[in-house]
């Protein structure tokens, strides 16, 4: 065979490989989401629960050839836990076996497809919620003096089990009282450290959760007398509130002193 014929034969072989039919995705599944968790942690000797306190399975979303717009139903994934400390039932329920300092790694698979690993903490059962600092701010802390300023105050609570901090527990924050203004609009908003509105926080390695109060200074300056914000941190497990929950924080607000012209109604 000449060199030219050999090269031509090689091209034909490459073309034959390139034209082979691509196998259909397993069960029509082209890709998988990461593992969906009802909670960031599972309590030892219990099954993972959702935000309502109900036992809930792990989940995963399967996508067809249409991508994220093509979610597939009736696909049964298999879940696997890589580390000791937890196991998953055939029905997809994650059960805590022993408390760990590090998370267990969980994956899901459908056919030959596999998700990336998802970390889950295995924690002791939380039994109490406590303030992590003063529950009442001094009135001058919330003195409103500059109508153009944006003022925040951060408060913190702590999740405990037998007096020890518990991580990866979701705590809810709620404004249960705030100064009323003429237009009844909210005069404060609960925010994260990045100043984004929030209603919950997850406890860190010290068991702490925190929230900030973002004040509408211009509206509060219209107050005729001191008033207060009241914020509550609350947490329950399996539908039962923890001891100490809710924790109530009170923030007195002192409006800016009125000038003589404003008191008399003059411009």
Order of alpha helices (4+ residues) and beta strands (2+ residues): alpha-beta-beta-beta-beta-beta-beta-beta-beta-beta-beta-beta-beta-beta-beta-beta-beta-beta-beta-alpha-beta-beta-beta-beta-alpha
